[in-house]
Amino acid sequence: MRAAEVRGTTQFASKFSSLRREDVLWRSIDACLVELKGNALAGVKIPRSLWPKEYVRNLGLTNLYKYNLAGAHRLIYTIYTEADKVKVLAIDFMSHKEYEKLFGY
């Protein structure tokens, strides 16, 4: 499923812009965003029972995915439609340890 647009939340954009382009993590995220544009379903669907309450409350989610990045980091995103176009919203990225804590593993 091709995405018409891939964008990030303010939190995502702030964290991503703080990375240097030379960083492995920056390159991994950049490659992920390109891949999600071509295939919005490239990540792994996260079961609803694990969704953080603040994500549901603040974003009104209907789905949630993770994408494994370099260095055991995870990118969290959702897919939605707007004007009959599929769009991807990158919510956040974090270390695997932070991911486990947030999702209650």
Stockholm file with secondary structure:
# STOCKHOLM 1.0

chainA/1-105         MRAAEVRGTTQFASKFSSLRREDVLWRSIDACLVELKGNALAGVKIPRSLWPKEYVRNLGLTNLYKYNLAGAHRLIYTIYTEADKVKVLAIDFMSHKEYEKLFGY
#=GR chainA/1-105 SS CCCSEEEECHHHHHHHHTSCTTSHHHHHHHHHHHHHHHCTTCSEECCGGGSCHHHHHHHCCSCCEEEECGGGEEEEEEEEEETTEEEEEEEEEEEHHHHHHHTTC
#=GC SS_cons         CCCSEEEECHHHHHHHHTSCTTSHHHHHHHHHHHHHHHCTTCSEECCGGGSCHHHHHHHCCSCCEEEECGGGEEEEEEEEEETTEEEEEEEEEEEHHHHHHHTTC
//
